[in-house]
Amino acid sequence: MKYGEIDFETYFKNYPNKDGYFGKYGGSYIPDDLKAAMNEITEAYFTICKSSKFISELRRIRKEFQGRPTPISYLERLSSKVGNVQLYVKREDLNHTGAHKLNHCMGEALLAKYMGKKKIIAETGAGQHGVALATAAAYFGLECDIYMGAVDIKKQAPNVARMKILGANVVEVTDGLQTLKEAVDAAFAAYLKEYKDCIYCIGSVVGPHPFPMMVRDFQSVVGIEAREQFIDMTGGLPDAVVACVGGGSNSMGLFSGFLNDPVEIYGVEPLGRGSKLGDHAASLTYGSEGVMHGFNSIMLKDENGDPAPVYSVASGLDYPSSGPEHAFLRDIGRVKYDVVDDEETIDAFFTLSRLEGIIPAIESSHAVAYAMKLAKKMDTGSILINLSGRGDKDMDYIIEKYGIR
Ligand SMILES: *Cc1c(COP(=O)(O)O)cnc(C)c1O
């Protein structure tokens, strides 16, 4: 399918290009010695991850350990509540550890093993990426250092406990504001010292090349499965697919399966408390071009051009940028990006729980909220939503802040 200049028939061969660019977005804006380490990962990715041995081992792990394929569920009661449109969810909440993140963590850790590395390292904010990576490290018998700001360590005690139980080393970062940004800096600094023995595992389709490509490719299992399952279930394609966008990995996973189809694609960003800078994390909706964390994309900036403070009720979505491929797909118009706020999200959280017996992650509730609004606008048809994770992790917070509705 052609979209302006872009032919989606051959899209994955050409995007990103060999330097990691999706149009003008992406690339690798990092110090030279780090570039050498990233080049090693890129080369290994193209030789190892495309080999039939790697592919069949990853396929076996996905089936036997992760519980893939995850099903698609038809939301009968929610569909009839919102009108005439049929709503479906891809159940990444049923993936082992309760979210889509394990899809790329198992791929990254398997690559580390094939490269002969002893250790994997990463940063984490809310702790979801840290838990998924610690799980992968335990499975493969790799050491695992997770860098985390001291403030986040206090806030995310259950995830810190999970990482420690899984055998990961949680490294407390006490610089600056002691949150995600400082954790990223500390993890990169450690990686520069240790890159001979370890690889850095980024938690979304962000960061320098090759991570936006590699994480997308590992997550594409979501879209490949979903497309086939949806056709099996209904005899055709959905009219629209919807996913929440933080860094953009669960959404790129789903979207990649439908880019070459006559399907409307919607990425949903968190509007938080409102459209004022600092009250949301809707980078593709309100941001502008800029470089941060080693890549060029659309980002939210403060008056000095630095990453702006962001807010969302979903800690997995509060990142001041999104992956370069999203910026590209936005510019060419293939994917539409829109927002829902905290209130609509919490409403969707309870509605899906009550009507369908599925408690969604607050991140995923953004996609559900948007699909409910979209369904009211569409007369007929079907929408497939990516349910990126389960909401068990969010229950205490929601009950404390919003009560039972
Ligand atoms: C981390 C997370 C997200 C956001 O990350 P993306 O890279 O945008 O997918 C969404 N949903 C869940 C459940 C998460 O844990």
The ligand as an ORCA input file, in Angstrom:
! r2SCAN-3c Opt
* xyz 0 1
  C       5.780      0.764     29.890
  C       4.362      0.560     29.544
  C       3.731      1.300     28.513
  C       4.410      2.421     27.774
  O       5.516      2.058     27.042
  P       5.507      1.990     25.448
  O       6.936      1.832     25.113
  O       4.905      3.261     24.937
  O       4.683      0.820     25.073
  C       2.423      1.002     28.195
  N       1.736      0.048     28.856
  C       2.300     -0.684     29.850
  C       1.475     -1.707     30.531
  C       3.622     -0.445     30.232
  O       4.168     -1.165     31.221
*
